[in-house]
């Protein structure tokens, strides 16, 4: 197979995957997502780094 054909197959497959994922995923509600950085907001972040276990 030649390089332009492989490149086209790659991009078509990638776009098809993104279209499938977008069609089958629940919409993201950005108002109920946990804060990434809670600097000065008074709210503690809910996540942590896996290496920061006590």
Protein Blocks (a to p, Z undefined) as FASTA:
>chain_A
ZZklmmmmmmmmmmmmmmmmmmmpccddfklcccfblghklpacfbdcfklcZZ
